[in-house]
Amino acid sequence: MMLWCYFMVVFTNPGAVPENWRHAAEEDVNPPSTSEEQGHAPRYCARCQNGKPPRCHHCSVCDRCVLKMDHHCVWVVNCVGARNYKYFLLFLVYTFLETVLDTLVLLPSFIIFFHDGSRRPSSAGDIAILFLAFVLNLAFALSLLCFICMHTSLVASNTTSIEVYERKKTCSWEYDLGWRKNLEQVFGTNKLLWFLPMYCTEDLQNIPTIQGLEFPTRSDAVL
């Protein structure tokens, strides 16, 4: 499952802006704006020479605009955006579970290492491998746990890593629809598929946020 999620993150396009994209409500006579102002003013990417949908950002590594960009991940050699964010989160979860399992398997040998000298590995190389394997797995598991907690908080508030800084400038976050709807925007409405790196056809057709071009907002949001 971990490898399945990993390959889905790597090979799924995070979301590219269609050529000559313009907002549906945008007048052709109005020149595009290059500013990064808050709100719904039309935005334009000077580097891509194209319009920028809401929550879209330009990745300097990929040199392209990515829909609902979260960050560029060096571990998957790809951007994490609207169309592969779910797969990235599942990859974190299953990698964490794998490291926890490895740590638990190594734990009895690690305890013996300190408490029962007669049962220790005979060679210095075996001792070093056992010690490093346990410590590195434990450290990696704790790091992943912190990362998972951070992204759980972001998903619950319908925020990306980039938008954390934008959100601090607003009284209420316009994309926060409540934690249940926020989860559905990332994982879909079919809860049986929440832990699988896939969406049902109905969600792909009916949830625009998965495609990354349109996002429902709160009517009471104050910018």
C-alpha positions as YAML, in Angstrom:
chain: A
units: angstrom
residues:
- id: 1
  name: MET
  ca: [0.00, 0.00, 0.00]
- id: 2
  name: MET
  ca: [2.86, 2.36, 0.83]
- id: 3
  name: LEU
  ca: [4.45, 1.79, -2.60]
- id: 4
  name: TRP
  ca: [1.11, 2.18, -4.35]
- id: 5
  name: CYS
  ca: [0.61, 5.57, -2.70]
- id: 6
  name: TYR
  ca: [4.20, 6.57, -3.43]
- id: 7
  name: PHE
  ca: [3.94, 5.86, -7.15]
- id: 8
  name: MET
  ca: [0.59, 7.65, -7.31]
- id: 9
  name: VAL
  ca: [2.18, 10.77, -5.80]
- id: 10
  name: VAL
  ca: [5.17, 10.57, -8.14]
- id: 11
  name: PHE
  ca: [3.32, 9.93, -11.39]
- id: 12
  name: THR
  ca: [0.09, 11.89, -10.84]
- id: 13
  name: ASN
  ca: [0.07, 15.39, -12.25]
- id: 14
  name: PRO
  ca: [-0.61, 17.68, -9.25]
- id: 15
  name: GLY
  ca: [-2.68, 19.93, -11.49]
- id: 16
  name: ALA
  ca: [-1.69, 22.12, -14.41]
- id: 17
  name: VAL
  ca: [-3.47, 25.31, -15.41]
- id: 18
  name: PRO
  ca: [-5.22, 24.95, -18.78]
- id: 19
  name: GLU
  ca: [-3.71, 27.06, -21.53]
- id: 20
  name: ASN
  ca: [-5.14, 30.59, -21.75]
- id: 21
  name: TRP
  ca: [-7.19, 29.97, -18.61]
- id: 22
  name: ARG
  ca: [-9.34, 32.84, -17.39]
- id: 23
  name: HIS
  ca: [-11.82, 33.03, -14.55]
- id: 24
  name: ALA
  ca: [-15.43, 32.55, -15.62]
- id: 25
  name: ALA
  ca: [-16.43, 35.89, -14.10]
- id: 26
  name: GLU
  ca: [-13.52, 37.76, -15.61]
- id: 27
  name: GLU
  ca: [-14.20, 40.31, -18.34]
- id: 28
  name: ASP
  ca: [-12.00, 40.03, -21.43]
- id: 29
  name: VAL
  ca: [-11.65, 43.78, -21.53]
- id: 30
  name: ASN
  ca: [-10.02, 43.88, -18.12]
- id: 31
  name: PRO
  ca: [-6.23, 43.47, -18.19]
- id: 32
  name: PRO
  ca: [-4.89, 40.70, -15.93]
- id: 33
  name: SER
  ca: [-3.26, 41.67, -12.66]
- id: 34
  name: THR
  ca: [0.20, 40.47, -11.68]
- id: 35
  name: SER
  ca: [-0.34, 41.23, -8.00]
- id: 36
  name: GLU
  ca: [-0.84, 38.60, -5.32]
- id: 37
  name: GLU
  ca: [-3.63, 40.49, -3.61]
- id: 38
  name: GLN
  ca: [-6.03, 38.76, -1.28]
- id: 39
  name: GLY
  ca: [-9.56, 38.20, -2.52]
- id: 40
  name: HIS
  ca: [-10.90, 37.19, -5.88]
- id: 41
  name: ALA
  ca: [-9.22, 39.75, -8.13]
- id: 42
  name: PRO
  ca: [-8.02, 38.13, -11.37]
- id: 43
  name: ARG
  ca: [-4.44, 36.95, -11.06]
- id: 44
  name: TYR
  ca: [-1.87, 36.45, -13.76]
- id: 45
  name: CYS
  ca: [1.43, 34.58, -13.82]
- id: 46
  name: ALA
  ca: [4.04, 36.55, -15.73]
- id: 47
  name: ARG
  ca: [6.35, 33.52, -15.99]
- id: 48
  name: CYS
  ca: [3.73, 31.14, -17.39]
- id: 49
  name: GLN
  ca: [1.98, 33.91, -19.35]
- id: 50
  name: ASN
  ca: [-1.34, 32.55, -18.16]
- id: 51
  name: GLY
  ca: [-4.13, 33.24, -15.70]
- id: 52
  name: LYS
  ca: [-3.89, 31.89, -12.16]
- id: 53
  name: PRO
  ca: [-6.93, 30.15, -10.65]
- id: 54
  name: PRO
  ca: [-7.67, 30.62, -6.95]
- id: 55
  name: ARG
  ca: [-5.16, 28.91, -4.62]
- id: 56
  name: CYS
  ca: [-2.76, 28.34, -7.52]
- id: 57
  name: HIS
  ca: [0.95, 29.11, -7.10]
- id: 58
  name: HIS
  ca: [4.00, 29.03, -9.33]
- id: 59
  name: CYS
  ca: [6.61, 26.40, -8.44]
- id: 60
  name: SER
  ca: [10.13, 27.66, -9.01]
- id: 61
  name: VAL
  ca: [11.49, 24.09, -9.16]
- id: 62
  name: CYS
  ca: [9.02, 22.76, -11.75]
- id: 63
  name: ASP
  ca: [8.81, 26.23, -13.37]
- id: 64
  name: ARG
  ca: [5.04, 26.00, -13.77]
- id: 65
  name: CYS
  ca: [1.87, 26.95, -11.94]
- id: 66
  name: VAL
  ca: [0.38, 24.19, -9.79]
- id: 67
  name: LEU
  ca: [-3.29, 24.03, -8.82]
- id: 68
  name: LYS
  ca: [-3.84, 24.32, -5.06]
- id: 69
  name: MET
  ca: [-0.10, 23.90, -4.55]
- id: 70
  name: ASP
  ca: [0.97, 22.70, -1.10]
- id: 71
  name: HIS
  ca: [4.72, 22.34, -1.62]
- id: 72
  name: HIS
  ca: [7.38, 20.81, -3.86]
- id: 73
  name: CYS
  ca: [8.50, 17.51, -2.33]
- id: 74
  name: VAL
  ca: [12.05, 16.39, -3.07]
- id: 75
  name: TRP
  ca: [11.26, 12.87, -1.81]
- id: 76
  name: VAL
  ca: [8.72, 12.25, -4.55]
- id: 77
  name: VAL
  ca: [10.39, 14.56, -7.12]
- id: 78
  name: ASN
  ca: [7.05, 16.21, -7.77]
- id: 79
  name: CYS
  ca: [4.84, 19.00, -6.58]
- id: 80
  name: VAL
  ca: [2.04, 18.20, -4.17]
- id: 81
  name: GLY
  ca: [-1.14, 19.85, -5.36]
- id: 82
  name: ALA
  ca: [-4.89, 19.46, -5.82]
- id: 83
  name: ARG
  ca: [-4.79, 16.19, -7.72]
- id: 84
  name: ASN
  ca: [-2.23, 14.22, -5.71]
- id: 85
  name: TYR
  ca: [-2.54, 15.69, -2.20]
- id: 86
  name: LYS
  ca: [-4.66, 12.76, -0.99]
- id: 87
  name: TYR
  ca: [-2.07, 10.29, -2.28]
- id: 88
  name: PHE
  ca: [0.68, 12.24, -0.51]
- id: 89
  name: LEU
  ca: [-1.17, 12.15, 2.81]
- id: 90
  name: LEU
  ca: [-1.79, 8.40, 2.51]
- id: 91
  name: PHE
  ca: [1.87, 7.89, 1.64]
- id: 92
  name: LEU
  ca: [2.82, 9.66, 4.88]
- id: 93
  name: VAL
  ca: [0.41, 7.54, 6.92]
- id: 94
  name: TYR
  ca: [1.48, 4.18, 5.47]
- id: 95
  name: THR
  ca: [5.17, 5.07, 5.68]
- id: 96
  name: PHE
  ca: [4.65, 6.01, 9.33]
- id: 97
  name: LEU
  ca: [2.91, 2.68, 10.02]
- id: 98
  name: GLU
  ca: [5.77, 0.83, 8.30]
- id: 99
  name: THR
  ca: [8.43, 2.57, 10.40]
- id: 100
  name: VAL
  ca: [6.42, 1.93, 13.58]
- id: 101
  name: LEU
  ca: [6.18, -1.77, 12.68]
- id: 102
  name: ASP
  ca: [9.93, -1.95, 12.00]
- id: 103
  name: THR
  ca: [10.64, -0.22, 15.32]
- id: 104
  name: LEU
  ca: [8.44, -2.65, 17.23]
- id: 105
  name: VAL
  ca: [10.13, -5.62, 15.55]
- id: 106
  name: LEU
  ca: [13.55, -4.28, 16.53]
- id: 107
  name: LEU
  ca: [12.51, -3.27, 20.05]
- id: 108
  name: PRO
  ca: [13.06, -6.70, 21.77]
- id: 109
  name: SER
  ca: [16.58, -6.95, 20.33]
- id: 110
  name: PHE
  ca: [17.28, -3.37, 21.34]
- id: 111
  name: ILE
  ca: [16.19, -4.11, 24.94]
- id: 112
  name: ILE
  ca: [18.40, -7.20, 25.01]
- id: 113
  name: PHE
  ca: [21.26, -5.04, 23.75]
- id: 114
  name: PHE
  ca: [21.23, -3.09, 27.04]
- id: 115
  name: HIS
  ca: [20.02, -5.65, 29.58]
- id: 116
  name: ASP
  ca: [21.37, -9.07, 28.60]
- id: 117
  name: GLY
  ca: [25.02, -9.06, 27.62]
- id: 118
  name: SER
  ca: [25.10, -12.83, 27.02]
- id: 119
  name: ARG
  ca: [22.56, -12.56, 24.19]
- id: 120
  name: ARG
  ca: [24.07, -9.59, 22.37]
- id: 121
  name: PRO
  ca: [25.24, -9.99, 18.75]
- id: 122
  name: SER
  ca: [28.78, -11.30, 18.69]
- id: 123
  name: SER
  ca: [30.29, -8.95, 16.10]
- id: 124
  name: ALA
  ca: [30.65, -5.18, 16.39]
- id: 125
  name: GLY
  ca: [29.11, -4.81, 12.94]
- id: 126
  name: ASP
  ca: [25.90, -6.58, 13.99]
- id: 127
  name: ILE
  ca: [25.68, -4.43, 17.11]
- id: 128
  name: ALA
  ca: [26.10, -1.23, 15.10]
- id: 129
  name: ILE
  ca: [23.48, -2.29, 12.53]
- id: 130
  name: LEU
  ca: [20.96, -3.18, 15.24]
- id: 131
  name: PHE
  ca: [21.51, 0.07, 17.12]
- id: 132
  name: LEU
  ca: [21.38, 2.30, 14.05]
- id: 133
  name: ALA
  ca: [18.36, 0.51, 12.57]
- id: 134
  name: PHE
  ca: [16.33, 0.98, 15.75]
- id: 135
  name: VAL
  ca: [17.34, 4.59, 16.37]
- id: 136
  name: LEU
  ca: [16.86, 5.67, 12.75]
- id: 137
  name: ASN
  ca: [13.47, 3.95, 12.46]
- id: 138
  name: LEU
  ca: [12.31, 5.54, 15.71]
- id: 139
  name: ALA
  ca: [13.53, 8.99, 14.67]
- id: 140
  name: PHE
  ca: [11.92, 8.67, 11.25]
- id: 141
  name: ALA
  ca: [8.62, 7.52, 12.79]
- id: 142
  name: LEU
  ca: [8.54, 10.50, 15.18]
- id: 143
  name: SER
  ca: [9.36, 12.92, 12.34]
- id: 144
  name: LEU
  ca: [6.58, 11.48, 10.20]
- id: 145
  name: LEU
  ca: [4.15, 11.70, 13.12]
- id: 146
  name: CYS
  ca: [4.85, 15.42, 13.46]
- id: 147
  name: PHE
  ca: [4.41, 15.88, 9.72]
- id: 148
  name: ILE
  ca: [1.12, 13.93, 9.76]
- id: 149
  name: CYS
  ca: [-0.19, 16.02, 12.68]
- id: 150
  name: MET
  ca: [0.65, 19.21, 10.81]
- id: 151
  name: HIS
  ca: [-1.13, 18.11, 7.63]
- id: 152
  name: THR
  ca: [-4.10, 16.81, 9.60]
- id: 153
  name: SER
  ca: [-4.52, 20.30, 11.01]
- id: 154
  name: LEU
  ca: [-4.21, 21.79, 7.51]
- id: 155
  name: VAL
  ca: [-6.79, 19.40, 6.03]
- id: 156
  name: ALA
  ca: [-9.22, 20.05, 8.90]
- id: 157
  name: SER
  ca: [-9.07, 23.79, 8.19]
- id: 158
  name: ASN
  ca: [-8.87, 23.42, 4.38]
- id: 159
  name: THR
  ca: [-5.51, 25.15, 4.22]
- id: 160
  name: THR
  ca: [-2.29, 24.38, 2.34]
- id: 161
  name: SER
  ca: [1.24, 24.84, 3.64]
- id: 162
  name: ILE
  ca: [1.57, 27.97, 1.51]
- id: 163
  name: GLU
  ca: [-1.77, 29.41, 2.62]
- id: 164
  name: VAL
  ca: [-0.87, 29.25, 6.31]
- id: 165
  name: TYR
  ca: [0.80, 32.65, 5.93]
- id: 166
  name: GLU
  ca: [-2.12, 34.08, 3.94]
- id: 167
  name: ARG
  ca: [-4.62, 32.86, 6.53]
- id: 168
  name: LYS
  ca: [-2.93, 34.84, 9.31]
- id: 169
  name: LYS
  ca: [-3.91, 38.04, 7.49]
- id: 170
  name: THR
  ca: [-7.63, 37.27, 7.43]
- id: 171
  name: CYS
  ca: [-10.31, 37.39, 10.13]
- id: 172
  name: SER
  ca: [-11.87, 34.12, 8.92]
- id: 173
  name: TRP
  ca: [-10.59, 31.68, 6.31]
- id: 174
  name: GLU
  ca: [-13.00, 31.68, 3.37]
- id: 175
  name: TYR
  ca: [-12.26, 28.08, 2.33]
- id: 176
  name: ASP
  ca: [-12.93, 26.58, 5.78]
- id: 177
  name: LEU
  ca: [-16.32, 24.88, 5.38]
- id: 178
  name: GLY
  ca: [-16.17, 22.84, 8.57]
- id: 179
  name: TRP
  ca: [-13.94, 19.84, 9.18]
- id: 180
  name: ARG
  ca: [-16.32, 17.26, 7.66]
- id: 181
  name: LYS
  ca: [-16.67, 19.06, 4.33]
- id: 182
  name: ASN
  ca: [-12.99, 19.92, 4.38]
- id: 183
  name: LEU
  ca: [-12.11, 16.23, 4.66]
- id: 184
  name: GLU
  ca: [-14.45, 15.37, 1.81]
- id: 185
  name: GLN
  ca: [-12.78, 17.94, -0.43]
- id: 186
  name: VAL
  ca: [-9.49, 16.06, -0.07]
- id: 187
  name: PHE
  ca: [-10.55, 12.42, 0.41]
- id: 188
  name: GLY
  ca: [-13.91, 12.36, -1.38]
- id: 189
  name: THR
  ca: [-17.39, 11.46, -0.15]
- id: 190
  name: ASN
  ca: [-16.96, 7.68, -0.41]
- id: 191
  name: LYS
  ca: [-15.48, 6.79, 2.98]
- id: 192
  name: LEU
  ca: [-14.64, 3.26, 1.79]
- id: 193
  name: LEU
  ca: [-12.01, 4.83, -0.48]
- id: 194
  name: TRP
  ca: [-10.55, 7.25, 2.05]
- id: 195
  name: PHE
  ca: [-7.59, 4.98, 2.75]
- id: 196
  name: LEU
  ca: [-7.00, 3.99, -0.88]
- id: 197
  name: PRO
  ca: [-5.16, 6.18, -3.41]
- id: 198
  name: MET
  ca: [-8.16, 6.55, -5.72]
- id: 199
  name: TYR
  ca: [-11.47, 8.39, -6.12]
- id: 200
  name: CYS
  ca: [-14.84, 7.14, -7.24]
- id: 201
  name: THR
  ca: [-16.14, 8.48, -10.57]
- id: 202
  name: GLU
  ca: [-18.93, 10.38, -8.83]
- id: 203
  name: ASP
  ca: [-16.46, 12.38, -6.71]
- id: 204
  name: LEU
  ca: [-14.28, 13.20, -9.71]
- id: 205
  name: GLN
  ca: [-17.33, 14.62, -11.47]
- id: 206
  name: ASN
  ca: [-19.05, 16.35, -8.55]
- id: 207
  name: ILE
  ca: [-16.22, 17.70, -6.37]
- id: 208
  name: PRO
  ca: [-14.54, 20.56, -8.27]
- id: 209
  name: THR
  ca: [-11.82, 20.97, -5.64]
- id: 210
  name: ILE
  ca: [-10.27, 17.64, -6.69]
- id: 211
  name: GLN
  ca: [-9.68, 19.13, -10.13]
- id: 212
  name: GLY
  ca: [-8.23, 22.27, -8.52]
- id: 213
  name: LEU
  ca: [-9.92, 24.99, -10.57]
- id: 214
  name: GLU
  ca: [-12.93, 25.91, -8.43]
- id: 215
  name: PHE
  ca: [-13.37, 26.05, -4.66]
- id: 216
  name: PRO
  ca: [-16.53, 26.66, -2.61]
- id: 217
  name: THR
  ca: [-16.21, 29.43, -0.04]
- id: 218
  name: ARG
  ca: [-17.96, 30.51, 3.13]
- id: 219
  name: SER
  ca: [-20.55, 33.23, 2.72]
- id: 220
  name: ASP
  ca: [-19.60, 34.79, 6.07]
- id: 221
  name: ALA
  ca: [-15.86, 34.97, 5.39]
- id: 222
  name: VAL
  ca: [-14.24, 38.31, 6.16]
- id: 223
  name: LEU
  ca: [-11.06, 39.09, 4.24]
...
